[in-house]
Every structure is written in structure tokens, then in C-alpha cells.
Amino acid sequence: MKVLYFDPILGVSGDMILASLIDLGVDRLYLKKNLSFIGNSDLKIRRIDKNGVNACNLRFVIRKKVNEHDFLPLIKRSRLPAHIKTGAFRIIERIFEVEKKIHRRDRLHLHELADADTLLDVVGALLAVDFLKVDRVYSRPVKAGKGFIKTVEGNMPAFNFATAHLLQGFPVEFMPIAAELTTPTGAAILTAIAEPKEDLVLKKIEGIGLAGGTRDIKDYPNLLRVFRGEAEERQNGECLVIETNLDDMNPQDYEWVMDRLYRAGAREVYLTPTIMKKSRPGVLLTVLCEEGRENLLDVLFEETTTLGVRMWRTGRVILRREMVTIPTPYGKLRVKIFIHKGIKKFALEYNDLLEFAKRSGRPLKDLRKEMTEYVEKRGFGIKGKKRP
């Protein structure tokens, strides 16, 4: 499969993400044309030297200030493709929500995000990824600085409050540098377009893009690199297994426990009947996860009768998958697509089918058969398909 793989050598910002993709081969005229919905702005691209390495750098020349409250209306009125609009809405709304949460006020308080650069970076990055026609986007861990930096509000952590919130769930490597290495805009874009993966194996590198930031840091190159290449459809990785044996719980409570575990970040939760000491019937509760171990442990100790758990890491191999939403006569239906050796298989989202059955009064098994045939007949981009 075709992939992009970001390597934050030392720095991630919105303009660096876009500059790296331009260096990789995104057409500049294509970007300028699609970004013209923001009037009186221009894209300037140049080559710069960062610690002896030649890299791409860009800046937007904006002749008329754009208020952050106009970001979403501008996108809505533009002629951008629907999926680009949707992606931009999500990223910008997430930035706004984080800023409001940090400052505990309804009024936006944006600092670096207070002009059209943010809007152009977000939309430009989405357009660039779309232009490159890849199947997946991945990223190595981002970098964060330590210590404090001077701001208009006094000395603040080098790891910006907003950036930290936006990077929740994403791996971060702390560097012994008192500088802002990852900006809020960069964090918001990267976490929206890329999955974290430190051990991705590229079968073939087809292109490399290199972007340089404006900051000069002694002994460190302020660079962001991105690879385009071929990767296996099956991805190797690891997951954490947490398990505990229970023989003194009310069986009615398991549904609530499983629901809380999923909301706390579990990838999978399942129960296995077992026989425990003194021939008592019991249950082996197993949880699979990638991150968020502490949240899951809190749930297990709060909601179950366990006095201890077992944990270990294990390898796993997973197929590439994606979720699409399609319109049907009963409403929107989510379809999970799995790909192996170029063959696509799909599965219908059970909860959506259940809602269809409740609203229509039709048997669930009949709806599943009808919706399976509906998806197969219309395709919706699901080619080379098999019945789930």
C-alpha cells in the first residue's frame, strides 16, 4: 500500500507539514488555486539552510487580516471538496475547543492561531495529502521541549498547554531544549491526518520531503521529514494484555464494566468462562489496549472485585482497515473495510443495523442481508469485495 511516513526530526508546525509535502512533490499551482478562497493571500516558497542541510520553507503573505471567527464560514462558502471541508472543520473546531478549555472562557484566546496562517496551514495540508493519493498516513513520535520560554504572558512551559492537550494519545519524545518544538497547529494537523507508528517498515522509499522551520536551535536541526513509499498491508505491532480472574461478581455488572473499559480506551474486552479454586465457576476478564493503562486499571479496581491483575506485552499482526459512512434508505451506515493482498472485505456496523431495526420494525437478520446486498451492488469505492 502507498503511505506517507512523517519523521519529526526536531519540529512540527503547520507550515512545516505543508512545506514537507510540497518538497515531496505536491503541485504549487494546485495549492494556490484551491487556497484562493482566502482573498489577498499568497504562498511564498524558498530554500533554506538548517545546520548544513537544504530544506523547503514556506510562508503565507496575507494582505488582509482574517478573524478566527470567520475561519469556519470561509471554509463553508468555499468550493473545496466536501471531504476537505469536513476535515478542516474537525481540526479547527478541535483547536478552538482546546483553547477555550485551557483558558476557561467562551472567547477564543489564540496566540499563534490568531490569523489566517492557521486556516491556510490546515486546509493546505489536507489538500496536499489528498493530492498525493496515498492509502495511509503514519508518523513517528513528535518532539517536545523542556523548561520554560518567554511569552507575552510571562514564562511558560516549552511544551505548550494547547499542544499537550492536542497530542493526547500520541507518543511524545522530550528533548533537553528550552524551545517550543511542536506548535498547536502542527499538533492538531498531524494527529488528525496520521496514525502514530514508530516501527513502520517501508518496502520501498519512493520520495522524501524535507521542511525547515524558522527557529535556529544550537546543535539541533529544526527539520521535519516525510517519506512516501510502499508498506505492507499487514502491519506488525504490539498491544498490552491485562487480565484478571473473577468468581464473586454479579454477572449483571459485566456489561457496565465492559462499557467503561471501552470508554477508557480499551481496544478489545472479552470474558472467558473458567473453573477456579474449589471448583467454583468464574470468569477470565481480558482487556487489550495500546495506551492508557492507568485509566483501564482504575476501572478494573473500581468496578470489579479483583485484588490484582496480570499484564504483559505481546506481538500482533493487523490488516489495514478503514471506516466509511454511506447513505442508505434507512439512514447513514458505517462500513468497516479490510484489505489483504489487494482484496477488500467489509463488515457492517452492528449498532447502525440495530438502530435501523428499531426504527423500521423489520427483523435484524433481514436488514443485514438487505444492507449487505445494497453495499455490494453500489460499491461505494469497495472494489474487489467479498461478502463479510
WOSUL-V513623 format. One record per residue. N is the residue number from 0. PHI is phi in whole degrees, -180 to 180 (NA if undefined). Layout:
BEGIN
N,PHI ; N,PHI
END
This chain:
BEGIN
0,NA ; 1,-85 ; 2,-136 ; 3,-110 ; 4,-134 ; 5,-81 ; 6,-126 ; 7,-73 ; 8,-58 ; 9,-165 ; 10,140 ; 11,-141 ; 12,-139 ; 13,-61 ; 14,-70 ; 15,-70 ; 16,-60 ; 17,-66 ; 18,-64 ; 19,-64 ; 20,-74 ; 21,-65 ; 22,-64 ; 23,-77 ; 24,135 ; 25,-67 ; 26,-68 ; 27,-69 ; 28,-65 ; 29,-60 ; 30,-67 ; 31,-60 ; 32,-64 ; 33,-78 ; 34,-94 ; 35,-72 ; 36,-67 ; 37,-98 ; 38,-69 ; 39,58 ; 40,-136 ; 41,-144 ; 42,-103 ; 43,-111 ; 44,-121 ; 45,-147 ; 46,-103 ; 47,-130 ; 48,-106 ; 49,-123 ; 50,55 ; 51,85 ; 52,-111 ; 53,-84 ; 54,-140 ; 55,-88 ; 56,-136 ; 57,-137 ; 58,-150 ; 59,-99 ; 60,-95 ; 61,-115 ; 62,-90 ; 63,-138 ; 64,-63 ; 65,-116 ; 66,-73 ; 67,-59 ; 68,-70 ; 69,-94 ; 70,-56 ; 71,-67 ; 72,-60 ; 73,-62 ; 74,-63 ; 75,-61 ; 76,-80 ; 77,-73 ; 78,-100 ; 79,-64 ; 80,-58 ; 81,-58 ; 82,-71 ; 83,-71 ; 84,-59 ; 85,-60 ; 86,-63 ; 87,-66 ; 88,-55 ; 89,-64 ; 90,-66 ; 91,-68 ; 92,-63 ; 93,-67 ; 94,-61 ; 95,-60 ; 96,-61 ; 97,-65 ; 98,-63 ; 99,-66 ; 100,-66 ; 101,-65 ; 102,-93 ; 103,53 ; 104,-150 ; 105,-75 ; 106,-73 ; 107,-66 ; 108,-137 ; 109,-102 ; 110,54 ; 111,-62 ; 112,-92 ; 113,-88 ; 114,-144 ; 115,-70 ; 116,-54 ; 117,-61 ; 118,-62 ; 119,-67 ; 120,-62 ; 121,-64 ; 122,-66 ; 123,-61 ; 124,-65 ; 125,-64 ; 126,-64 ; 127,-66 ; 128,-63 ; 129,-63 ; 130,-63 ; 131,-79 ; 132,53 ; 133,-105 ; 134,-86 ; 135,-144 ; 136,-128 ; 137,-126 ; 138,-151 ; 139,-76 ; 140,-58 ; 141,-85 ; 142,-103 ; 143,-134 ; 144,-84 ; 145,-109 ; 146,82 ; 147,-126 ; 148,-129 ; 149,-82 ; 150,-133 ; 151,-66 ; 152,-106 ; 153,106 ; 154,-73 ; 155,-129 ; 156,-59 ; 157,-62 ; 158,-87 ; 159,-47 ; 160,-57 ; 161,-65 ; 162,-60 ; 163,-60 ; 164,-64 ; 165,-69 ; 166,-96 ; 167,-59 ; 168,89 ; 169,-112 ; 170,-68 ; 171,-129 ; 172,-109 ; 173,-88 ; 174,-111 ; 175,-79 ; 176,-133 ; 177,-86 ; 178,-157 ; 179,-80 ; 180,-91 ; 181,-124 ; 182,-90 ; 183,-57 ; 184,-64 ; 185,-61 ; 186,-64 ; 187,-64 ; 188,-69 ; 189,-64 ; 190,-70 ; 191,-83 ; 192,-100 ; 193,-125 ; 194,-98 ; 195,-71 ; 196,-159 ; 197,-87 ; 198,-114 ; 199,-65 ; 200,-105 ; 201,-93 ; 202,-68 ; 203,-154 ; 204,-92 ; 205,-104 ; 206,-171 ; 207,-136 ; 208,-115 ; 209,-132 ; 210,-119 ; 211,-114 ; 212,-87 ; 213,-85 ; 214,-82 ; 215,-104 ; 216,-120 ; 217,-57 ; 218,72 ; 219,-132 ; 220,-87 ; 221,-81 ; 222,-132 ; 223,-128 ; 224,-116 ; 225,-136 ; 226,-106 ; 227,-115 ; 228,-171 ; 229,-105 ; 230,-131 ; 231,-66 ; 232,-69 ; 233,-91 ; 234,-111 ; 235,-86 ; 236,-169 ; 237,-133 ; 238,-143 ; 239,-97 ; 240,-107 ; 241,-122 ; 242,-144 ; 243,-153 ; 244,-97 ; 245,-132 ; 246,-136 ; 247,-134 ; 248,-107 ; 249,-70 ; 250,-56 ; 251,-66 ; 252,-81 ; 253,-64 ; 254,-61 ; 255,-68 ; 256,-61 ; 257,-65 ; 258,-62 ; 259,-65 ; 260,-64 ; 261,-64 ; 262,-69 ; 263,-87 ; 264,116 ; 265,-66 ; 266,-81 ; 267,-151 ; 268,-135 ; 269,-149 ; 270,-116 ; 271,-125 ; 272,-62 ; 273,-150 ; 274,-110 ; 275,-107 ; 276,-60 ; 277,59 ; 278,61 ; 279,-80 ; 280,-69 ; 281,-142 ; 282,-133 ; 283,-95 ; 284,-94 ; 285,-120 ; 286,-125 ; 287,-111 ; 288,-154 ; 289,-110 ; 290,-132 ; 291,72 ; 292,-58 ; 293,-62 ; 294,-61 ; 295,-70 ; 296,-63 ; 297,-59 ; 298,-63 ; 299,-63 ; 300,-77 ; 301,-83 ; 302,-104 ; 303,-118 ; 304,-94 ; 305,-65 ; 306,-107 ; 307,-176 ; 308,-132 ; 309,-110 ; 310,-141 ; 311,-160 ; 312,-97 ; 313,-139 ; 314,-77 ; 315,-151 ; 316,-125 ; 317,-124 ; 318,-81 ; 319,-65 ; 320,-144 ; 321,-150 ; 322,-112 ; 323,-121 ; 324,-116 ; 325,-123 ; 326,-80 ; 327,-135 ; 328,-61 ; 329,-99 ; 330,131 ; 331,-78 ; 332,-125 ; 333,-85 ; 334,-128 ; 335,-94 ; 336,-109 ; 337,-115 ; 338,-127 ; 339,-145 ; 340,54 ; 341,80 ; 342,-98 ; 343,-102 ; 344,-120 ; 345,-140 ; 346,-134 ; 347,-85 ; 348,-69 ; 349,-60 ; 350,-61 ; 351,-68 ; 352,-61 ; 353,-62 ; 354,-64 ; 355,-60 ; 356,-65 ; 357,-65 ; 358,-74 ; 359,-92 ; 360,79 ; 361,-87 ; 362,-61 ; 363,-60 ; 364,-65 ; 365,-70 ; 366,-65 ; 367,-61 ; 368,-64 ; 369,-63 ; 370,-71 ; 371,-62 ; 372,-66 ; 373,-61 ; 374,-67 ; 375,-62 ; 376,-70 ; 377,-90 ; 378,82 ; 379,51 ; 380,83 ; 381,-93 ; 382,-98 ; 383,60 ; 384,-90 ; 385,-130 ; 386,-65 ; 387,-68
END
